[in-house]
Amino acid sequence: MTVDMPLTQTATSPGGAAAPRHGTAPRDDAARRAELAAFLRSRRERITPEQVGLPRGARRRTPGLRREEVAHLGAVGVTWYTWLEQARDIHVSPQVLDAVARALLLDRAERSHLFALAGAVDPMPGTECTGVSHELRQMLRQLEPFPAVVQNSRFDILAYNGTYGRLMCDLDALPEEDRNCMWLAFTNPEWRSSVVDLEATMRVMAAKFRASMAEHVAEPAWKALVARLTEASSEFREIWAQHEVIRPMSSVKLFRHPRVGVLQLSATSLWTGPNPGPKLLSYTPVDETTRVRLEQLAAEPATLVAV
């Protein structure tokens, strides 16, 4: 269902010209709208139809997506989105800007830029840890020296304690857009070298990801991650083509850490809400040797990071 026009046109003067908004210089406001329009066009033109699951078609001449395709993906009115790219003087709600940001696959910096140009406050700013409460972050700290992480169903790493941040690679050193377990398992050399049975792990992860994606198959963020993995990893392409699915399950996992040695850990998932979604994943030692090694790992300067 398309959400049409949560906006108002600016009032016009008797002569038909747009009346300036209170406290804003007309020329500055027009320049900002023009910059916003140009930014949206540039982001739209860089996205291929295949990235968001749309057919290219034989007669496509527009670079990237068409305006109506962006409107469809964001569930906003086509006319309204066209006006936005034409730099018309319209008021944009934060909810609609959020929908457009998701449709255009904007990263954190681009999203912040979009809201700044629109003169709106982002309801989900990148400086906050969306979906991870203060109480849940306290739990992550208290679980030390056991590694613990909060993930969503797309394997995005939302928050983690210090031990988990050093278990497979230095998560603190990675850009936020790379803090995804699927991406790390198929592309990050340090992460991959830490997993004892990498091939089996990749297959299980891909199968769990496909099972979770069944409820999100039309969402741009999921499609974008699959497209990114498909381009970056031949192993992912081969595994993904097999269409395997598996239900989430607890299991014993083996990790090989370069400083403390092999770790045998039992994984436990706890849902953070009434429905499957974000979960707290903790690892407990299977034997005393692993317990001692976890304590050694946790003794390094610890951090708690929220994406």
C-alpha positions as CSV (number, residue, x, y, z in Angstrom):
1,M,0.0,0.0,0.0
2,T,1.3,3.4,-0.9
3,V,1.4,6.1,1.7
4,D,0.5,9.2,-0.2
5,M,1.5,12.7,0.7
6,P,2.3,13.2,4.4
7,L,3.2,16.8,3.5
8,T,1.8,20.2,2.9
9,Q,2.5,22.6,0.1
10,T,4.0,26.0,1.2
11,A,1.4,28.7,1.2
12,T,1.6,31.1,-1.8
13,S,1.2,34.8,-2.0
14,P,-1.5,36.5,-4.0
15,G,0.9,36.7,-7.0
16,G,1.4,33.0,-6.9
17,A,5.0,33.0,-5.6
18,A,5.9,30.7,-2.7
19,A,5.8,32.5,0.6
20,P,9.1,32.2,2.5
21,R,9.1,30.0,5.6
22,H,9.4,31.8,8.8
23,G,13.1,32.5,9.8
24,T,14.5,31.1,6.5
25,A,16.0,33.2,3.7
26,P,14.2,32.4,0.4
27,R,17.4,32.0,-1.6
28,D,19.0,29.8,1.0
29,D,15.9,27.6,1.2
30,A,15.8,27.3,-2.6
31,A,19.5,26.3,-2.7
32,R,19.0,23.7,0.0
33,R,16.0,22.2,-1.9
34,A,18.1,22.2,-5.1
35,E,20.9,20.4,-3.4
36,L,18.5,17.8,-1.9
37,A,17.0,17.2,-5.4
38,A,20.4,16.7,-6.9
39,F,21.5,14.4,-4.1
40,L,18.4,12.2,-4.5
41,R,18.9,11.9,-8.3
42,S,22.5,10.9,-7.8
43,R,21.6,8.2,-5.3
44,R,18.7,6.9,-7.4
45,E,20.9,6.7,-10.6
46,R,23.6,4.6,-8.9
47,I,21.3,1.7,-7.9
48,T,20.7,-1.0,-10.5
49,P,17.2,-2.7,-10.7
50,E,18.9,-6.0,-9.9
51,Q,20.1,-4.7,-6.6
52,V,16.5,-4.2,-5.3
53,G,15.0,-7.2,-7.1
54,L,13.4,-5.4,-10.0
55,P,13.6,-6.5,-13.7
56,R,15.8,-4.4,-15.9
57,G,13.7,-4.7,-19.1
58,A,14.8,-4.3,-22.6
59,R,13.8,-0.7,-23.1
60,R,15.3,0.9,-20.0
61,R,17.2,4.1,-20.8
62,T,17.3,5.7,-17.3
63,P,20.5,5.1,-15.4
64,G,19.7,3.3,-12.2
65,L,16.2,3.3,-10.9
66,R,13.2,5.3,-12.2
67,R,11.4,7.7,-9.9
68,E,8.3,5.6,-9.8
69,E,10.4,2.6,-8.8
70,V,11.9,4.5,-5.8
71,A,8.4,5.6,-4.8
72,H,7.2,2.0,-5.0
73,L,10.1,0.7,-2.9
74,G,9.6,3.5,-0.3
75,A,5.7,3.1,-0.4
76,V,5.3,6.9,-1.0
77,G,3.4,8.7,-3.7
78,V,5.0,8.9,-7.2
79,T,3.8,12.5,-7.6
80,W,5.2,13.5,-4.3
81,Y,8.6,11.9,-4.9
82,T,8.8,13.6,-8.3
83,W,8.1,17.0,-6.7
84,L,10.9,16.3,-4.2
85,E,13.4,15.7,-7.1
86,Q,12.1,18.8,-8.8
87,A,13.1,20.9,-5.7
88,R,9.5,22.0,-5.1
89,D,8.8,23.8,-1.8
90,I,7.1,21.0,0.1
91,H,7.4,19.9,3.7
92,V,8.7,16.4,4.3
93,S,8.0,14.3,7.3
94,P,10.8,12.3,9.0
95,Q,8.8,9.1,8.4
96,V,8.8,9.6,4.7
97,L,12.5,10.6,4.7
98,D,13.2,7.3,6.5
99,A,11.3,5.4,3.8
100,V,13.2,7.1,1.0
101,A,16.5,6.5,2.7
102,R,15.8,2.8,3.0
103,A,14.6,2.6,-0.7
104,L,17.8,4.3,-1.9
105,L,20.0,2.1,0.3
106,L,21.7,5.0,2.0
107,D,24.5,4.4,4.4
108,R,24.8,6.2,7.7
109,A,26.6,9.3,6.3
110,E,24.2,9.6,3.3
111,R,21.2,9.2,5.6
112,S,22.5,12.0,7.9
113,H,23.1,14.2,4.8
114,L,19.6,13.6,3.5
115,F,17.9,14.7,6.8
116,A,20.2,17.7,7.1
117,L,19.3,18.9,3.6
118,A,15.6,18.3,4.3
119,G,15.8,20.3,7.6
120,A,14.4,17.4,9.6
121,V,15.4,15.5,12.7
122,D,16.3,11.8,12.1
123,P,14.2,9.6,14.3
124,M,16.9,6.9,14.1
125,P,20.2,8.8,14.3
126,G,23.4,6.8,13.6
127,T,24.8,7.7,17.0
128,E,22.3,5.7,18.8
129,C,22.1,1.9,19.1
130,T,18.7,1.3,17.6
131,G,16.8,-1.6,19.3
132,V,19.4,-2.3,22.0
133,S,18.2,-1.0,25.4
134,H,20.4,0.2,28.2
135,E,19.4,-2.8,30.2
136,L,20.5,-5.2,27.4
137,R,23.8,-3.5,27.1
138,Q,24.3,-4.0,30.9
139,M,23.7,-7.7,30.4
140,L,26.4,-7.8,27.7
141,R,28.9,-6.3,30.1
142,Q,27.9,-8.6,33.0
143,L,28.4,-11.7,30.8
144,E,32.2,-11.0,30.6
145,P,34.4,-13.0,30.1
146,F,31.8,-14.9,28.0
147,P,31.6,-13.5,24.5
148,A,28.1,-12.0,23.8
149,V,26.5,-10.1,21.0
150,V,23.1,-8.7,19.9
151,Q,22.2,-9.5,16.3
152,N,19.2,-9.1,14.2
153,S,17.8,-11.7,11.8
154,R,19.9,-10.3,9.0
155,F,23.1,-11.1,11.0
156,D,23.8,-7.4,11.5
157,I,25.9,-6.9,14.7
158,L,24.0,-4.4,16.8
159,A,26.1,-4.5,20.0
160,Y,28.8,-6.6,21.6
161,N,30.9,-6.9,24.6
162,G,34.7,-6.7,24.7
163,T,35.4,-10.5,24.5
164,Y,33.2,-10.9,21.5
165,G,34.8,-7.9,19.9
166,R,38.2,-9.7,19.9
167,L,37.0,-13.3,19.4
168,M,37.2,-13.6,15.6
169,C,38.6,-10.2,14.5
170,D,39.0,-6.7,15.8
171,L,35.4,-5.5,15.3
172,D,36.2,-2.0,16.6
173,A,38.5,-1.5,13.7
174,L,35.8,-2.3,11.1
175,P,33.5,0.2,9.4
176,E,29.9,-0.1,10.6
177,E,28.6,-1.3,7.3
178,D,30.9,-4.3,7.5
179,R,29.7,-5.4,11.0
180,N,27.6,-8.2,9.6
181,C,28.3,-11.9,10.3
182,M,27.4,-13.0,6.8
183,W,29.7,-10.4,5.3
184,L,32.6,-11.3,7.6
185,A,32.2,-15.0,7.2
186,F,32.6,-14.8,3.4
187,T,35.0,-11.8,3.0
188,N,37.1,-11.1,6.1
189,P,40.4,-13.1,6.2
190,E,40.9,-12.7,10.0
191,W,37.3,-13.7,10.8
192,R,37.5,-16.7,8.4
193,S,40.8,-17.9,9.8
194,S,39.3,-18.0,13.3
195,V,36.6,-20.5,12.4
196,V,37.9,-24.1,12.6
197,D,35.3,-25.6,10.2
198,L,34.8,-22.7,7.8
199,E,33.1,-24.5,4.9
200,A,30.4,-26.0,7.2
201,T,29.9,-22.7,9.0
202,M,29.4,-20.8,5.8
203,R,26.8,-23.3,4.6
204,V,24.8,-23.2,7.9
205,M,24.9,-19.4,8.0
206,A,23.7,-19.1,4.4
207,A,20.9,-21.6,5.1
208,K,19.8,-19.7,8.2
209,F,20.0,-16.4,6.4
210,R,17.8,-17.7,3.5
211,A,15.2,-19.1,6.0
212,S,15.1,-15.7,7.8
213,M,14.9,-13.8,4.5
214,A,11.6,-15.5,3.5
215,E,9.8,-12.9,5.6
216,H,11.9,-10.0,4.2
217,V,12.3,-11.0,0.6
218,A,11.0,-7.7,-0.8
219,E,13.0,-5.4,1.6
220,P,15.8,-3.4,-0.1
221,A,18.4,-3.9,2.7
222,W,18.2,-7.7,2.5
223,K,18.4,-7.6,-1.3
224,A,21.4,-5.2,-1.1
225,L,23.3,-7.5,1.2
226,V,22.7,-10.5,-1.0
227,A,23.8,-8.5,-4.0
228,R,27.0,-7.3,-2.2
229,L,27.9,-10.8,-1.2
230,T,27.2,-12.2,-4.6
231,E,29.6,-9.7,-6.2
232,A,32.3,-10.2,-3.5
233,S,32.4,-14.0,-3.0
234,S,32.3,-16.9,-5.4
235,E,31.8,-19.2,-2.4
236,F,28.6,-17.3,-1.5
237,R,27.4,-17.5,-5.1
238,E,27.8,-21.3,-5.1
239,I,26.2,-21.9,-1.8
240,W,23.4,-19.4,-2.3
241,A,22.4,-21.1,-5.6
242,Q,21.6,-24.3,-3.7
243,H,18.7,-22.8,-1.9
244,E,19.3,-24.6,1.4
245,V,17.4,-23.6,4.5
246,I,17.8,-24.6,8.1
247,R,16.1,-23.5,11.4
248,P,18.3,-21.7,14.0
249,M,19.8,-24.1,16.6
250,S,22.3,-24.1,19.4
251,S,25.6,-25.9,18.9
252,V,29.2,-26.2,20.0
253,K,31.5,-24.0,17.9
254,L,35.3,-24.1,17.6
255,F,37.3,-21.0,17.2
256,R,41.1,-20.6,16.7
257,H,42.3,-17.4,18.3
258,P,45.8,-16.3,17.3
259,R,46.8,-15.4,20.9
260,V,44.9,-17.7,23.3
261,G,44.5,-20.8,21.1
262,V,41.5,-23.0,20.3
263,L,38.2,-22.2,22.1
264,Q,35.3,-24.7,22.4
265,L,32.1,-22.6,23.0
266,S,28.5,-23.5,23.3
267,A,26.2,-21.0,21.6
268,T,22.9,-19.9,23.2
269,S,20.3,-17.5,21.6
270,L,17.8,-15.5,23.6
271,W,15.2,-13.5,21.8
272,T,15.0,-9.9,23.1
273,G,11.2,-9.5,22.3
274,P,8.0,-11.5,22.0
275,N,8.7,-12.3,18.3
276,P,11.9,-13.5,16.5
277,G,14.1,-10.6,15.6
278,P,17.0,-9.2,17.5
279,K,18.6,-11.8,19.7
280,L,21.3,-12.0,22.4
281,L,23.8,-14.6,21.4
282,S,26.1,-15.8,24.2
283,Y,29.0,-18.3,24.1
284,T,29.9,-20.3,27.2
285,P,33.0,-22.5,27.6
286,V,32.6,-26.3,27.1
287,D,35.7,-27.1,29.1
288,E,38.0,-25.6,31.8
289,T,40.8,-24.9,29.3
290,T,38.4,-22.7,27.2
291,R,37.2,-21.0,30.4
292,V,40.8,-20.0,31.3
293,R,41.5,-18.9,27.7
294,L,38.4,-16.7,27.7
295,E,39.5,-15.0,30.9
296,Q,42.8,-14.3,29.2
297,L,41.0,-12.8,26.2
298,A,38.7,-10.7,28.4
299,A,41.7,-9.4,30.4
300,E,42.6,-7.2,27.5
301,P,41.1,-3.6,27.5
302,A,37.4,-4.2,27.1
303,T,34.8,-2.2,25.3
304,L,31.2,-2.3,24.6
305,V,30.3,-1.1,21.1
306,A,26.8,-0.2,19.9
307,V,26.3,0.2,16.1
